[in-house]
Amino acid sequence: MTLPLAPPLKPMLAKAAKKLPRGDTWIYEPKWDGFRVVVFRDGDELYLQSRSLKPLLRYFPELREPLLAALPERCIVDGELVVERNGRLSFDSLQMRLHPAKSRIDKLAAECPTQVVFFDLIALGDTDLSDTPFVQRREMLEQILQGVEAPVYVTPATTDRVVAEDWFHRFEGAGFDGVIAKGVADGYMPGKRTMVKIKHERTADCVVAGFRWHKNGPGELVGSLILALWDGEKLQQIGVAASFTAARRAELVEELAPYREGALEGHPWADWAKFSQDERRPGQQSRWNGGKDLSWQPLRLGLVAEVGFNQFDGGRLRHPGHFKRWRPDKEPADCTYEQMEVIPPQELSEIFGG
């Protein structure tokens, strides 16, 4: 490729905030829940790069022809790969696409095709647009992609904070992560957190059914708390809470000690090996890192933790939860899936045309 910039190119990132920034220097966009992708096109050459700088096109072959038809002959564009299922974005369906077997990739490409939503233009022809203000890059993006058809889209954008607030709440049920705010005068800064992201966060009261030691201090530092909810008579693992300071990890060793005594007596996971493959067992191999140590230490059921989270999909937390506090006033038996609010999908049809 003879483009102004060559892969690998770190995508521009965002820093978290609790509220949308105010003022007339911002452009707001929905925050898509998918895989970040930077697309390089030079004639018939097409390269899709992930946020982690890895090639993606082999996993999404159905996008090759639509992208060649929609994009200018020579360009670099930034966007998101998403899968829409039943009126909402499905991150699980997207993850399934990362399969080593070509036959499986082709089958999934037909069953759950991917869409690509663009939100920035990094280069056009021989021109590097990195130093061009975002408001101008946005205008150019709309011009070069005017009239594109599915599965290629341009993300909605607004300078009206009231509209952005409406998106934040109304699009939540469709699987959006929140809202992104971009400075109108900002250039494209690879790897820099210059954008602002405002994400949904909820809380849940969870059973702490066990824990794992920290890799740098087995026996001395707690690495993560294993979280669970009751699904009828079954206690299902939903994820972990893992973000602690070193001092807090040491404190947790003492706090958990009383619950380690006789922990397996009557523990629902005492004989977890007999559980079916559909149940999430605390010691089973990681889906994404087969070499990761997932050995665990059981705890006598009695501890309830209030945990913050932003996405709950397929009966589990998308990302590690954020420990907020112990809830001694709550009984483990009251920690059920019923507390997990399910918001009906809304308004994705506005963007995907029904």
Secondary structure, DSSP 8 states (H G I E B T S, - for coil): ---SS-S-----EEEE-SS---STTEEEEEE--SEEEEEEEETTEEEEEETTS-B-GGG-GGGHHHHHHHS-SEEEEEEEEE-EETTEE-HHHHHHT--S-HHHHHHHHHHS--EEEEEEEEEETTEE-TTS-HHHHHHHHHHHTTT--TTEEE---BS-HHHHHHHHHHTGGGT--EEEEEETT----TT-EEEEEEE--EEEEEEEEEEEE-TT-TTTSEEEEEEEEEETTEEEEEEEE----HHHHHHHHHHHGGGTTTTTTT-TTTTGGGS-TTS--TTS--SS-TTS----EE--S--EEEEEES-EETTEESS-BEEEEE-TTS-GGG-BGGGS------SHHHHHT-
